[in-house]
Amino acid sequence: MSREAIYEAFPDDYRGSAAAREKKFTRDKEALLSLGIALRFVEEEGEQGAYVLDLTSSFLPALSFSPEEAAVVWAAGQAALVNYTHPLADDLETALRKLVVGGKGLPPKAASLETDRAAADLGRTQKLLAIVTDALTSRRRVRLRYRNATGVETDRLLDIYGYAWRRGEWIVVGHCHLRNATRIFYLRRFIQVKLQPARPHGPDYRIPASFDIRHWSRQEPWDYLAHEARPATVSFRGSLAGIAGKLLLGAGWSRSADGSRVAHLEVRNLKGLVRQVLAWGPEAELVEPEEGRRLAREILEELATRLAGEEAS
């Protein structure tokens, strides 16, 4: 259809002056493109030209899973539904029902797809997640009132890049305009969050191509951004030497003279690494930096004093 024909077909939407109709039409075209609808303008000789929708380009190709793949997808989806606060639970349940109909090799109980979400108290968490999901989907900026670990409250503008369930709680990751850097936020520390678009129409930001939410959802305590990266060395002996590679993923490795395995890594939260090494027990030792060893001694001394006090009482 030509632009003029579209105006005539939707007179209530395209009213006013020619400039006003053109402005509205431009916004509508941008909205269609943002939804993934392939709108094209085709010039025709001697004609005004026309806007064309190629319907076949607006459909995803059919998914084909092997029985093993279908079973894994179904199990992962069911596990996600156990968390009743999942913001896309309704969409996920619909997708799983389609998988039950079209998939092969699923467990017998997959046919029932029973969930207890209806009886669950959705509460504040799901309300916050609904706003986060809306902002991420539309790429709209939010204003966040946030309380950090020390209790300090700040107002921030945030471009949300993603969210994930990590170690029993929801995390939200995005570009913080207050810090001018990508930061991680805990949903339980949200005091208030609301959409605050930076522009009347269209997305406010783009998610960097290099962003991967898995990098943040798999972070260990020593990866948290508490200070600039600094080198650290951890030695493993005895039974821990055989599984050390699974304890410090991504570390470089060497062997010491006594046969211990030595991990070399960079940390951004030395205190987090110190506490973890102490938790691993006597077969793990923080070798460097000296500041970390001093911190470990302080933690152990404090623990010994506390235990002595409990025994005396």
N, C-alpha and C positions, 0 to 999 in steps of 0.2 A: 504494500500500500504506500501511496505517496503521503507526505507529511500532511497535506491539505485534507486528504481522505481520512486520515487518522483524527484530525481536528473535528471533522464532520461526524465521525462515528462516536466521539466522546465529547459532545458539546458542553456538558457540565464540568468537565475537567479542563477544557481549553477555552477559557472565556477572556474577555478584555481585549486589550490592544494586541497588535501583531507581536510587539516586543515581549509582552507578558506571556503570550502563548508559546513563543519561541523559548523563553527562559524556562517555563514549566516543562516543555518537551525535552529540553537538554537535560534537566534533572531526571526525568523519567528514563531517558536512554542510559544515563549513568547508573541508575538503580538497576535496570535490567542487566547491564553488563556485570555489575557487582554480584548479581545472583547467578552468574554463569550462563545466562541466556545469550546465545550467539546472534546478536542483532547486526545486520550488515546493510550498508547502503549501496545500491546497484545503480550505476548511471546507464541510462538508455538513450541512444541517439534519437534526437528529435522529441524526446519526452522529458518530463521533469525528474525522472528517476524514482526509485522506490526503496522503501525499507523492507528487508526480507528476513524472515525467521526460518532458519534451517532446523526443523523440528528434530531431526535425527541427531543433531549435534548437542542437543540438550539432555540426552540420556546417557547414563553411564553404561559401559559394556557389562554384559552378564558376568557375575562372579562364578568361578568354578573352583570348588574345593575338593581335594582328595578326602576320603573318609577320616584320615588322621588329622588333616588341617581343620576340617569342620568340627571335629571333637575338641580340638584345642581352642578354637574360637568360641565354641559354645561354653566350655568350662571357664574360660577367662571372663566371658560376659556374665555368666551366672555368679561368679565370684564378685564382680563389680556390683551386681544387683543386691548382694548381701548388705552393702553399705547403702542404707535407705536414703542418705543425703545426696547421693550422686545426682548432679544437676541435669543430666541427660538420661535419667533412668527410664522415662517413658519411651524415648526414641530407641534406647538400647533394648528394651523389652520387645518393642515392635520388630526390630532387626532380628532378634533371636527367634521370634516366632516365624519369621520368613525363613530363617535358616533351618528351623525344625521341619518346615514344609519341603524345602528344596534340597537340604543336605542329606548326605548318605553316611552311614556308619556312626550315627550319634548314639549315645547311651539310651537304653529303653526309657529312662525317666525323663528324657528330654521332651517327650511329647506333652508332659503336664506343664512344665515351665511354671511352677508355683513360686510365688513370692509373697512376702509378708509386708510389703511396703505400705499397703493401704492402712494397716493398723498402727503403723509407726508414727511417732510424734515428729513431724518434720522440723518444726521450731525455727529458731533464729538462723541456724547454720544453712538450711536450705534456702532461706530468703536471701542471705548474703551470696550464696552460690548462684542464685538466679540472676542477680545483678552482674556478678562476675562473668557468667556465661554470656549474657546479653552484650556486655561490653566487648568481650573477646570476639564474639560472632560478628558484630557490626564494626569492630575496630574503632570504638568510641572511647575517648579518654574518661577517666573517673577521678573524682576527688575523694581522697581517703583520709579519714581520721584514724591514726594508728598509735598503738601503745607498744613500745619496745620491751625487751626483757627486763630493763631496769625500771619500768613504769613511766618513762617519759613519753608524753603524747605529742605528736606532730601532725600537721596537715600536709598532705602530699598530693600532687597530680601524678597519676600513674597510667601508663600505656600497658595494658595487660598482654603479655605474650603467651601465657599458658598457665594451667593449674594442674595439680596432681595430688594423689593420696600417698602420703609418705609417712611410714612408721606410725600409723594410727591417727593422722590428722591431715587436714587439707593445707596445701601451700599454694601461694599465688606468686608468679614470677613476671616481672615486667620492667619497663624503663621508668625509673623514679626521677622525676624532674627536679626534686629537691636535691638529690645527690648526683644527678646527671650521669647515671650509670644503671646497669641492670641489677636489680636487687630481688631478694626473696622475702616474702611476707607470710606470716602465719594467719590463717583465717580467724582463729580464735582470738587474735589480738586486734581484729577490726572493731573499732568503736562505731564507725559509720562509714558507709560507702555509697556513692550515688554517681550517676552519669553526669559528666560535665563536658559535653562536646566542645571541641576547639573551633568547629566550623558548622554552619547551618546544615550542610548536606555532604554526604560522602564520608569515607573513612578519615579518621584523624591521623593515622599512622600505618606503617607497614611493619610486619614482623620480619626481622632480619633472616635472611636465608640460612645463616649459620646457627640460628637458635634451635636448640633441641631440649625439650622439657625433661628428657631422660637424664641429661647431665645434672639437672638440679634435683630431680626426684631420687637420684641414686647417690647424692652427696653423703659423705661421711662427716662426722663432727669436726674432723681436722680440716675439712674443705671449706667450712664456713668462713666468710670474709670478716675476720676480726682484726687482721693486720695484713701488711704486705707479705707476699710469699717469701718464705725463708727455708733453707735446706734443713733436713732432719735425717737422722740415721737410727734405725732400730735393728737390734740383733735378736735372732730367734735360735734357740737350741732345744735339744731334747725332742719331745713329741711335737712341739710347735714348728720345728724346722721343716717337717714334712708337709705342713699345710700352710706355711707362711705366705705363699703366693696367693692364697685365697683370702688371707686376712688383710693384705695391703695391695689391692688391685692397682695396677698401673705403676707400681714402684719399680726402680731398677734394682738389680740384685748382684751380690758378690759373695765370696766365701772368706771367712776370717781364718787365721792360723789354726784355731781350735776346731774348725769344721762348722761353726755356726753360720747360718744364712743371714746376710746383712742386707736390709732394705734401705734404699736411698730414695727419698721423695721430697717434694716441696709441700709445705703446710701453710695454711692461712689462719689457722686457729691452733696454736701450739698447746694451749691448755686442754683442748679437746683430744689431741693425740696423747698427751701425758696421762689423762684419765683412762683412756682406752688401753694403753700399754700396761698400766697398773692393774687393770681388770683382767688382762691376759695372764697375770701371775708371774712367778719367778723365772719362767722359761723365756720371758720377753724382757728386753732391757732397752731403754732409750739411751743411746750412746751420745748423740749430739742433737741439739745444741746444749751447751752447759746450762743455759737459762732454763731449759726444760728439765734437766736433772735436778736443778735447785728447786724448781716448782714441785717435782715429784717428792723430794725430801720433805718439803713443807706440808704437802698433803698427807704423807704418811705420819709425820710427827703430830699433826692435828688429830688424825685418826687414833693414834696411840694414846694421846692425852684424853680424848673422849672416852675410849674404852676403859682406861684406868679410872676415870671418874665414875663410870657406870659400875665397875667392880667394887669400888669403895662404898658406893651407896647401897 
